[in-house]
Amino acid sequence: MQIIEGCGLYTQPKDEPNHWIEHLRSTDLSIGTYSIPAGGKDDQRPHWEDEIYVVQTGRATLVTETGRAEVGPGSVVYVPSRERHEYVDIVDDLTLIVIVAPPYHSREPAEAGERTGS
């Protein structure tokens, strides 16, 4: 067992449009917190891993290739690998717990080499 301290707490970004921190990485998954300020920009690109987002604070619209949904505290969203997705219309500081499987960046081809966000 491991208690993951600080997971899901909003962190104000510095010199970036948002803030990402990975709290835990195992052979099968990783867990982190993604923070986007109200009115901010979600600059992530599609990932090579599956993701589950658990909204802790804030409200926004999640836009994906398969639809769009209003999300707020308690919302849980699954985004399959490589599906384009972006949080827009961020009304309040948005804090997301992100569960990534397999671990974040573990499937990304070496030639991708660009920041993919969370």
Beta strands, then each sheet from edge to edge (+ up, - down):
strand 1: 19-25
strand 2: 30-36
strand 3: 50-57
strand 4: 60-64
strand 5: 67-71
strand 6: 76-79
strand 7: 85-88
strand 8: 94-101
sheet 1: 1+ 2- 8+ 3- 6+
sheet 2: 5+ 4- 7+
end
